[in-house]
Amino acid sequence: MAPQSVKTGAGMVYEIHPLQDRRWSELVERHPRSSAFHTVAWLNALHQTYGYEPIAYTTSPPGACLENGLIFCRAASWITGRRMISLPFSDHCQPLLQSVESWRLLLSFLQSEVHRNGFRYIELRCLESPGSALTKLCYSVAARFTYHKLDLRPDLDSLFRSFHKSCIQRRIGRAEREHLVYEEGRSDPLLKSFYKLLVQTRRRHGLPPQPFVWFENLAVCLGERLIIRQVSKDGQAVACMLTIAHGQTLVYKYGCSDGRFHNLGGVPLLFWMTIQNAKQAGFGELDLGRSEADNPGLVQFKNRLGAASSGLTYYRYPQPSSHSVTAEWGTRVGRYVFSRLPEALLVRAADLLYKHVG
C-alpha cells in the first residue's frame, strides 16, 4: 500500500502502514526509545485479535529511511466510538521523534485528523514527552500511572541485597525451603496453565481476563521473544508471568498467582528466577510496566524489588470529560459483578468486552 501524504502549514506528514512497510521495522530496530510494543509482531497480534488497524505518521518521504514515526491503532466500536490509540493494551508507546519541531508538526496534524475523520479522541502513552508542546496544542492528561524499571547491570548479589529484607528476601528463602519448582517455555500446557491462573487472578481483582486467543496470537507472532515463566508446588502452579524480549530489555507484561499459596513465597521467587535468567541472557533492564493509582500494593511490591519508579502519563485530544461520580460507581459495580461471575461467564464476558476497550 503506497504511503499517503498530507501537507501541513509547517511541512509534509506521510502516512505509512507498518505491517507492509519494512522501513517501520528498521526504525524500531535501531531507535533507542523503541519497545516491544512498537514491533510489527505486537502490532500483528493486535490486528489479528481485535481487528485494530495499525497506522504510523512520519515526516520522512516515501523511499527515504525513516527518521521518526508516531504509531497508532485505529479502533472502531459501537460502544466506545472511533479512536486512535498509541497503542491499545500497551503499557507505554513512546513516540519515536527526535525534535520538538517534529512533535509539534505531527501532533498538530493529528488534531486535524480527529476533526476530519470524526474520531472521539487520540491518545498518547508517553514515557517521555515535551510537556509544553503538548499543552500548547491542547493535549491534556487522561491518566497517570507509576512506571517501574529494574537495572540488571549490577551483579546478582547486589541485586538480591537491594530487595526488601523481610518481604522479598525472606519469602524467597521460604519458597526455596518449600522446594517450589521453576520452569519456563512456550508450550501449550504452560500457556494454558498461565491462563488458568490469570482468570483466577483477574476474578480476584474484579476484572475480566483478556481473551485466550490474545495470548495464542502473541505466542505465534512473537515467537521465541515470548516466554511463560512458572513456579509450582508438587505439580500445582502457584505463580506465572509472561515476558517479552526486545533488544536489551525484558518486559514483564502479565503476571498471575493462586491466592491460596501466597504464603509460600512463589511470586518473589518467580521474579528472582526471572532476574537471574535475564542476567544470564544478557539483558540490561527489566521493564516492570505500569501500576494504577488505585493499586498501591503493586507499587510497593515493585519498589521492594529495588526497581526505580517514574511517572507515566497518557495524553488525549480533545480533553476527556471529567471523572464523574457515576463513572466511579459504575467501576465499583463492574468489579463487584466480575468478581462473582462463574469462570465460564467471566471468560465469555472478556471475549465480548475487550474488542471495545484498549
N, C-alpha and C positions, 0 to 999 in steps of 0.2 A: 504494500500500500504506500503510495507516494506521500511524502511529508506535505502538509498544508502550511501556508504561511499567512501571517496577518501583520499588516503594517500598523504600528502604533505611533504616537506622537514622538517617541524617543528612539524608535528603531523597529527592527523586524523581530517577530516572535514566530517560531516554527513549531508546528505540532507533529510529533512523531509517535509511532506505535511500537513500544518496547518489545512486544512479543514477536515482531517481524524485523525490526531494525537492529542489526547486530551492533551498531555503534553504542546502544544503551548498555549492553553487557560490557563492552570495552571501557566505558566511562565508569561503571560500577566497580570493575576490576581494579582500576588504578586510582580512584578517588579516595583520599584519606578519610572522608566522612561518610563513606557508604557503609551500609549494614546489610545483614541478611535479608531485611525487609525490602531492600531495593532490587534484589536479584530477580532475574527472569523466572527462576524456579519458584520463588514465593508468589510472584505475580501470576504464574500459570496455575498454581494451586487455588488462588483466589478466584481466578476466572473459571476454572473447572467446577469448583464447589458452589459458588454463589452467582456466577454469570457476570461478575463485575468486569467492566471494560477498562484495561489499563491504558493510560494516555500520558504522554510527557510533553513538556514545553521547554524550548531551548532558544538561545539567541544564535546558535551555530547553524549556518545554512546547510542545505542538502549537499551531501558529498564530502563535507568537511568533518574533521574529527570533532566530536562533541566536547566543548569546553565547559558546559554546565547543563543542568537539567533539573526539572521540577516534576516529580511523578505523582499522578493521581489515579484513582479508580472512579469511574462514573458509575453511580449506583442509582437505580430507579425502583421505587416501591410505591404501591398504592397506599401504604400506611405512613411511610416516612418521606415520601416525595423523591424528587430528583436532587442528588447531591454529588459533590466532588470531594473526595476524602483522600488525604495523603498520610497514611493508607489505612483502609479498613483492617481491623483485627491485628494491627501492628502497634507495638508499644510506642515506637517513635519512627520518624522517617525524615531525617534531616534534608532540607533542600540542598542539592549539590551545586551551590552557587558560590562564586569566588569573590564577588564585589558587591558593595551596596547598590551600585548602579544596576546590576543585573537583578538584584532583589526588587528594586523599585519598578523596573521595566516589566518583569514577569508578573509581579503581584498586581500592578495596575491593570495589566492586560486581563488577568483573571477576574478582576472586578467587572470588567465589561462582559466577560463570558457569562457571569451569573445573570446579568440582566438580559443579555442577548438570547440565552438558551433556557431561561426560566428555571435555573437551579435554586433550590431553597437556600443553600449556602455552600461555601467551600470551607474546608477545614485543613489546617496545617498542624502537624505534630512535631514540634521543633525541640531538639536538644539544645541548640544554639540559635539565636536569631538577633538581627539588628532591631531591637525593640522600637526605636524611634521611627524607623522606616515603616514598620507595621502599623503603629498607632497613627502616623500621619496619613496613612491610606485607609484609616477607619477599620482596621482589623482589631478585634477585641478578644480578650481572654475568654475561652469557652470552658476550660477546665485546667486544674493544676494537679500535678502528681509529684511524688518523690521518686527519684530515679537513683538506682544504686549500681555501682560498678566495683569489682574487686580486682586489684592489681595482682597479677600472678607472678610478677618478676622476682619477688623475694623468695628465699629458699623455703622448703616445706616446714622446717622447724619454726621459722619466723612467722609463717602464715598460721600455723597451729597456735602459737603463743598469742597471736592477735585476736583469737576467738575469745568470747566471754567465758570465763573460767567455769562457772557453775552451769550456765545454760547451754553451752556448746561443748566445751572440752569434756566435762564430766559425763555428759549424755552420750558422747561418742564412746567413752570408756564403757558405759553401761551397755551400749549396743554391741560392742566387741565381746563383752562378757556373756551376752545373750547369744553369741555366735550367729548374729544376723549375717546373711549371705548377700554379697553384691554381685550383680550381673548387668551386662549391657548388650545391646544389639538392635536389630531391626526386624526380628522375626514376627510372624503373625501372632504367635502366643504372647510375646512381650507386648505388642501393640494392644491386644485385647485385654491383657492384664492391666495395662496402663489405663485404658478407657474405663474399665470397671471401677477402678479406684477414683477416676476423675468424676464419674457420675455420682459416686458416694460423696465426694468432697464438695461438689457444686450443690448437691442437695443439702448438705450440712450448712452451707453458707446461704441457702435460699436463692440459688441461681441455677438457670438451666445450663446443662453441659453443651459444648459445641457438638455438632453432629459428627458421628463416627466417620462419615465419608470425608470430612475435612482432614482428619488425621491420615486416612488412607491416601488421599491425594498429596498431602505433604510428604508422606513417606516415598511415594512414587516420584514426585517432582524433585525433591531434594536429594534423593539417593543417599549416598554414604555420608552426606553432611548432617543428616538427621540421626540421632541416637536416642533410644529409650534406655533409661537407667533405672534400676530397681534394687531395693533391698527387701529381703524376705526372711521370715522366721518359720522353720520347719515346712518350707514349701508354700507358705502363705505370704503373698505380697503385702508389705506394710507401708511402703512409700515408693513412689515413682516420679520421674521427671522426664521431660522431653527437651533435648538440647539441639541447637543448630550451630554449625561451624561456619564462620565467614572470616577469611583472612587470619589474623592473629587473635580474633575474638571468638569465644564460645558463648553462645546466647542461651540462658535458661529461659525457656518460653512458657512451659506449662509444668505445674507440679501438683501432686495429689497424695493423699495418705489415708490410711484407715485409722479413724479416731480411736478405735479400741486398743491400739497398740502404741499410742503416742508416748507412753511411759517407758518404752523400750529404747528410745533414742534413735529410731530409724531415720527420721528426717535429717538431724545433724550428721549422722553417719553417711547418708546419701550425698550430702553436699561435700563432705570431706573426701569421700572417694572420688567424686566428680572433679574436685580441685586437684587431687593427686594425679588423676589420669589426664586432666587438661595440661598440667605442668609437664608430664612425660611426653605429651604430644606436641609440645612447643607453643601452646597458646600463651599470649601475654596478658589477657584480661578475661574476666568472666562478667558478662553483661547480665545483671540480675533483674533487669526490667523495671517496670513502674509499680508503684503501690498507691492505692487510692487513699484519700484523706480519711475515709471512714474505716480504715483497716490499720490502726496504729500497731497492732500486734505483728503484722507482717513487716512494717517499717523497722520495728525494734529487733525482730529476728535478723534482718539483713544487716542492721548496724552491729549486732553481736557477732556476725561473721567477719567483722573488720572491714566491711565494704564502705567506700566513700559515697556520700549522698549528695545530690544536687537537685535543682528544680527541673521539672519537665512541664512545659506549657503547651496547651493546644489553643490555637487561634482560629477564629471564624470571621468570615464576612458573608452577609451582613451580621451585625451584632445579634447574638442569640437573645431570646426573650429571657427575662429574669426568672430565676428558680422560684416556683410558687409553692405554697403550702399544699396545694392539690397534687402537684408532681411528687413532692416528698411523701405524701400519704400514699400515692399510687405505688411508689417504690416499696414502701413497707408492706403494703398488701401483697404485691407481687412476690416478695421474698417469703412471706408467710405461706402463700399458696404453693410456691415451688418447693419449699422445704417439707411439704406434706403430701405432695403428689406421689403416687406409686412410681417406681423407676421407669416402667414401660411408658407411662403417660408423660413423665418428665422428659425422656428422650424424644418422644414424639413432638412435644411442645418445642423442643430445641430445633428440630428439623423445620418446623413451621416458622419459628421466630427469627432465626439468625440471618435469613436472607433479607430481612427488613432492617437490620441494625448493622453496626460495624464501626 
